[in-house]
Amino acid sequence: FTFSAAGMCAPLFVTVSGLSEEEMPNKPFLHMRVPGLCIGGGGVTVGNNQEGHVFFMRKMEGADRTRYEYYQREVLIPFINGVRMELDDFDASVGTSIPKKLTAVSWCDGDLAQIA
């Protein structure tokens, strides 16, 4: 799980790793967006269809780094920018520099690929 200091939760990101080329013959990675794969989803909270992510990956050199770069680009950065917009009405997509008070910090949870 990834949370902001305000307690907001980023979309869930589940990894199925170590798959063989036989199990994934067409490409080394497969990303699926799954509506309702979220806290309170799956019918727990009516109408909660926030998307979660499932990322399948082959066992291969560099796979963890690729996965984390994908997570940063597709989940973490959009989440951070969404929090900035929701709480501070700051639109990071317009290309202006980020004010110091909106600096984001991310640290690893023990997954060494995050710090590679």
KAWOLIN-V643778 format. One line per field, one symbol per residue. ss: DSSP state (H for helix, E for strand, - for the rest). phi: phi as a letter, one per 20 degrees, with the letter a starting at -180 (. if undefined). psi: psi as a letter, one per 20 degrees, with the letter a starting at -180 (. if undefined). A space follows every 50 residues. Layout:
ss=???
phi=???
psi=???
//
This chain:
ss=--E-----E---EEEEEEE---------EEEEEEE--------------- EEEEEEEE----HHHHHHHHHHHHHHHHHHHHHHHHHH---HHH-----H HH---------HHH--
phi=.ccefenfdfgfcddddmfefffcfebfcbdcecfnebfnemnfdgnedg edcccebffafnffffffffggfecffffgfffgffecldeffenffffg fdfdcccedoegffdf
psi=qpqrhjjqpqqqopporjqrhhhmhhqiqppppopimrpjakigopiokq prppopqqoqpjggggghggggghggghgghggggghjkpoiiijqqpqh ijpqpprqjiohhhj.
//
